[in-house]
């Protein structure tokens, strides 16, 4: 009994001591590419904080000219309003002749039910439709600048996601946690269908799971903030979380892996739903319809 009590008393100290080793074990993936990017142009959404900020900083340090796609410098709300997305794209296309890297990183998580300026449920609107529209608007520039890459930041949470076409906007039933999962599934389905459509174009597309990262993404959930604090020793830093995005943006020889999902800088598993190309094609068509984009 005394031994058990002693162990309980020492457990926090032991966890504190072991935390660096555990964190290292949970963040194996490191971008090892030494590629330099002078003359290259990149766009990173949600780069005002967290993973996006670290990603943009690393690309800039390698010599790229980096555009940070945020409307509100505090919240990075560009993707919650299609007018702002179109204005950003119009300005970018007027200023730049090339685009080599597009990283769709911005996102929201576990928001109370709310809608974007265009009437889309916040998770599907920001996490999926906003990036879908931005990629569409910049796609010709990516093709002209080939070889180029698109990286969509998803999550392991996609495994719990489903695409309910009859309830895409969450008006019939809504769960903040599942809404996030659904939007992350949409990211992977978008990646796979976009990669299929871009075969032979010189534009490669990847989705990534950054890991469990200490960021502002959990700001809408008191429960998740508490969990993040409780297990903070074992959560990746934003710099560690950016490594897989950087790997997919920079590593040589990934072109034949376009459409794949990465975690810790290597190809990883996706759910059966995320491999369903029938759903991927239908989601593409529905997304085009919602955004007023003509179908091919």
Secondary structure, DSSP 8 states (H G I E B T S, - for coil): -HHHHHHHHHHHHHHHHHHHHHHHHHT----------TT-EEEEETTTSHHHHHHHHHHHHTT-EEEEE-SSTTT-GGGG-HHHHHHHHHHHHHH-S---EEEE-----S--S-B-TTS-BHHIIIIIIIHHHHHHHHHHHHHHT-SEEEEEE--GGGGG----GGGTTSSS---HHHHHHHHHHHHHHHHHHHHHHTTTTTEEEEEEE--SB-SGGGTT-HHHHHHHHHTGGGSB-HHHHTHHHHHHHH-TT-GGGTT-EEETTEE----TGGG-HHHHHHHHHHHHHHHT----
